[in-house]
Amino acid sequence: MARAKQLAYELALPGPHSVLRGDLGLVGQPGVLFTPTSGQGLPAIAFGHGWLQPPLRYHGLLRHLATHGIVVAAPSTHTGPLGSHRLFAADLRTALRTCVSVQLGDGQVKVSPDRLGIAGHCFGGGSAVLAAAEDPRIRAVVTLAAAEARPSAVEAARHCQMPGLHLTAGLDLVAPPVGNAELIARAWGGPVQVRELPKAGHLGFTEGRHWSQLLLAGKGERKTQRISRALLTAFFLKHLTGNTAYDELLDHDIKGAKIQESPVLHPGV
């Protein structure tokens, strides 16, 4: 437990890489891109924003992952109230293709097609599951307060054979912790873990202020952001690069993020 706590503290800090920020719009898709300044065979993830949330509200998380050597692309499509899960899932997959096929960082950054992952918050979490179910290149999935999707993310989860990590917020009034994420986890086709952040609210994963807070209860929470940054970093480094240095963090409870005992087919990651 002490070792897991120490690893969580270390991974909540920025990594050793300097970061470049780019514009996905230059290759035809609105959104942002964060990369280390250089590196070959790097892992990459696509990140899906929450309902009504622009990628701007996750820049700290995206930059953090890039400081640890992970390329991150975040489309800014479907940010309105009637966004399509299915079409946004397609946009997430397109973002991953962009990471693999386009020269990044003045040609100094190269992504490995065998090290791709996907993550998302709420609306983006459900869409991430849809994308993973249809894309055999995706090796790992993380959702934050995942929402159900149309078509169903629960049904799509049955086709997800890669490891999955699903974080829930104990004070979430939009995507209750006993609900979408647990149903997705129970249906998950591969190794899966659910962690509840008991003092987190639905918007706790977001950063800064936004007009959507007039409609959705809550606000950004630094503790929630620190914990989720550490867990996402550890999970993607393990499953996309084979780095086992953070296994104790992934396998044990830490304060503020307890592993849930769920009747799933493949408990643990």
Secondary structure, DSSP 8 states (H G I E B T S, - for coil): -HHHHHHHHHHTS--S--EEEEEGGGGTS-EEEEEESSEEEEEEEEEE--TT--GGGGHHHHHHHHHTT-EEEEE----STT--HHHHHHHHHHHHHHHHHS-BTTTTEEEEEEEEEEEEETHHHHHHHHHHHH-TTEEEEEEES----SS-HHHHHTT--S-EEEEEETT-SSS-SSSHHHHHHHH-SS-EEEEEETT--GGGG--S--GGGGTSS----HHHHHHHHHHHHHHHHHHHH---TTHHHHHS-BTTBEE-----SSBB-
